Amino acid sequence: MSLILLTLVLLALTAYGFSTGRRKALAVADGNPRLLHSLPNHHGYLVALWCGLPALLVVVGWLVFEPALLHALVTASLPPDLAGLPAERLALVYNEIRNVAHNGTAPSSPAVAEAAHHLLALRETMFATVAALALGVAVAGLAWARTRVHRDLRARNRVERVVTIALMISSTVAIFTTIGIVLSLLFESLRFFQFVPLTDFLFGTSWSPQTAMRAGQVGSSGAFGAVPLFTGTLLIAGIALVVAVPIGLLAAIYMAEYALPRFRAVVKPLLEVLAGIPTVVYGFFAALTVAPFVRDTGLALGLDVASESALAAGLVMGIMIIPFVSSLSDDVITAVPQSLREGAYGLGATKSETIKQVVLPAALPGIVGGVLLAASRAIGETMIVVMAAGLAANLTANPLKAVTTVTTQIVTLLVGDQEFDSPKTLAAFALGLALFTITLSLNAVALHIVNRYRERYD
């Protein structure tokens, strides 16, 4: 039995538990649900939870502990000449054993082949045991929960308690994941700042992270001034906002105030499709279409335009974030109470005057918050910049020149085989921490603006 088949069987048992729990609840109430404390569906959910949840925990526990258990059992059964190897070489041997067992590669020795067969046998035995245990737990939980069904059973309260606990666990996992990401960035950034002073990183105007990888190698000592990266990031994000904010806001005003319901039902989803297009497609479009067009147009006007320019990347990025601005602004404008519009019409205002003087001021905090969220999205974009703006860390405000951004340099620094002990690689974590701080600040400002200036209507 495979893991997929086991999952399907457990899902089928859970569905059967829901059905039999619901039927048992109706049976004990003589077909009258009003005699039950909880709805029949809640009784079915409770039986299904007792059937599926313990079995799921058994399977998840096996998936978590299986690799470590297999490693311990297989390495313990190795011959003394292999088992006595240093930890690093023993890890390589075990990796070869896994490759032989799972991929069918040729073993380097009979001992490795025997260990691979032992690994497969152990895995099959362990899975069969876990499958039998999970199915037994599921059937036992179903049978026990079904016997507990009676008229006064507070099934709804128990089901809601389980759902509440699941929600708490999910939120806790999300919080600890965020904390773990921040701490990992912070720890590695502190290691980087042991090599490069913080002031040189934040205020240096030269970025050249190439360093010598070993003693005696000819190479650069490295320059880690991040000002050109911050400047390029803000330049491209600024161009993107100049494109996205007017178009997105005007589109939102039209769809919310002028468009017919049938037109809005068609155009709004089509506009939001732009948000679902992979960014690599935008980058391909920018590199092959927009960048040559910008260069040719600049040459026709007598301007010196780089083949990869901030303007090309910013234009395409602006198109990408239009749905963020338009969708959020549309929702905010639509949420403005109709009574405000009717009051303005009653005072003799035209439709355009009502939009300019009543609707937009009332929706302004939400619009500003949406714009700042779109700015955060633009600052964190990578693929468009990699493919359309280049990798040159030029300190310039000229949109016709090639620039680079923080995210692009993070990708560049971590590509290939790297040692995580050099300033070059650790610089990626410092850049990540800086980018995290910037986007977090923008999100905090957006939240503050929305909460501070939001109008509450009865």
Secondary structure, DSSP 8 states (H G I E B T S, - for coil): --HHHHHHHHHHHHHHHHHHHHHHHHHHTTT-GGGSSS-HHHHHHHHHHHHHHHHHHHHHHHHHHHHHHHHHHHHHTS-HHHHTS-HHHHHHHHHHHHHHHHH----SSHHHHHHHHHHHHHHHHHHHHHHHHHHHHHHHHHHHHHHT--TT--HHHHHHHHHHHHHHHHHHHHHHHHHHHHHHHHHHHHHHHHHS-HHHHHH---EE----SSTT------EE--HHHHHHHHHHHHHHHHHHHHHHHHHHHIIIIIS-HHHHHHHHHHHHGGGGS-HHHHHHHIIIIIHHHHHHHHHHTT----SS-HHHHHHHHHHHHHHHHHHHHHHHHHHS-HHHHHHHHHTT--HHHHIIIIIHHHHHHHHHHHHHHHHHHHHT--HHHHHHT-S-------TTS----HHHHHHHHTSSS--TTSHHHHHHHHHHHHHHHHHHHHHHHHHHHHHHH-----
